[in-house]
Amino acid sequence: MLEQNTKAPNFALPDQDGTARALSDFLGSYVLVYFYPKDDTPGCTKEACMIAEAYGDFEKMGVAVLGISSDTSESHKKFRAKYGLPFTLLSDPKKETIGAYGAKNAAGSTKRISYLVGKDGTILKVYPKVDPANHALHILKDVADIAK
């Protein structure tokens, strides 16, 4: 797991449409980088849908949302369409970024962990134990507190 107040490692991963997206593309914005185990599973769907529900608030606060799992871009595309997810999902099948962010457990599975990255690319907050039902609200509160 990465530490707060350190530089977030840059990455370039394909999104749900196969377009490469880099963390550095979002400099100047807050970014929620959230790692999740698998598309269309109960906990992951709950977390994604709660973020989608609050997405208008994320946009108003200038927060880009990047969900990352080891699922394929095609799987992400279906997951995004099925639930109307308005944010970007990135595919990391080799789990290189997942590993770099400490989101891989001893068995090699992806852990549910999130990072709030600041406008300068520094990690502002680490969320090692994510509650899928309330995660979006915690992020929004933290961004509001930071932006004060």
Secondary structure, 3 states (H helix, E strand, C coil): CCCCCCECCCCEEEECCCCEEEHHHHCCCEEEEEECCCCCCHHHHHHHHHHHHCHHHHHHCCEEEEEEECCCHHHHHHHHHHHCCCCEEEECCCCHHHHHCCCECCCCCECCEEEEECCCCEEEEEECCCCCCCHHHHHHHHHHHHHC
